[in-house]
Amino acid sequence: VDVDANSLNSNDVFVLKLPQNSGYIWVGKGASQEEEKGAEYVASVLKCKTLRIQEGEEPEEFWNSLGGKKDYQTSPLLETQAEDHPPRLYGCSNKTGRFV
């Protein structure tokens, strides 16, 4: 992808390789553990010593390397915590002769 902050997406993980084989693994708020593991593998193949950073905790060097902080693909749903709901019990039975 283009080396630009616009390329980021909150649902994904990105590896930013810098000169001298340093870099970052940027973990978006909606990223999965599998995506994180995949990024770690990519960084190892690139022989890149990376620092793992969470979305929202980026150091200035990260943004400078991408040409400055800019808007990127995200979702407002990732900004709010899911509301807890009270426990619910669902009965599943075949006592009527049908399981539906």
N, C-alpha and C positions, 0 to 999 in steps of 0.2 A: 504494500500500500504506500501511498505518498507519505513522505516524512513531513506531516502537517497535523496540527491539533485537530483539524476538521475530520481526520481519518479515524479518530477514536470513536468508540461506541461503548456505552455503559454496560451493555450485555455481553461484552467480550473481554479478552485478555490480549495485550500487545507486548511484543518484545521490541525495545528500542536499543539498537546496538550503536555505541558511540566509538570514537577513535580509541586506540589502545586496548581494545577488547573489553571495555567496560560498558555498562548500560543499565537498563531498567526493565523489570517486568511490571507492567501497569495492569492492575486488576480492577475492572469495572464493578460497580455495585451489583449488577445482575449476572456476573460471570459464574460459571459452574466450577467445581473442583476439577473436573476432567479438563476443562479449558486451561486452568492453572497448571496442571501437570503437563499438558501439551506444550505450553509456553516454556516451562522449565526444560523440557526435552529439546525444544528448538534452540534455546539459549546454550545448552550443552553442545549441540551439534555445531553451533556457530563459535564455540569456544569463547563465549562471552560471559564474563563475571558480572552478574546482574544484582541489583538491589531491588527487592520486591516492594512495590508501593501500592497502596489502596487509592482508589479514586477519591479525590478530595484532600489527600495528604501529600500532594506532589511537591517536590522541592523546586526552587526557581530554575535550576539547571535543566530539569526535565522540560519545562515549558520553553526555555530559551532554545533548547535543541530542536524543538518542533516549530520554531519561528514565532513563538509567543503563544500565550493562552488565547484560545478562540472557542466559539461554540462548537459542540459536537453532538452526535446522536445520543439521546438519552430519553428517559421516560419519567414523567412526574410520579408514577407509581413506585419507582425505586427510591423516591425521597421520603416516603411515609412508611412507617411500620405497619404491618398488618395488625388489625385489631383482633384481640383475643375474643373468643366467644365462649359461652358457658358449655360445659360438657353436654354432648347429645348422645342418646342411645337409640340405635336403630335395630328393630327386631326383624330377623330373617327366618322364616319358617315355611315348612311345606305342609302344615296341618290342614290346609284346605284341599290338599291333593295337587296343588300347583305351587311352584316357587316363583311367584311374582306378586 
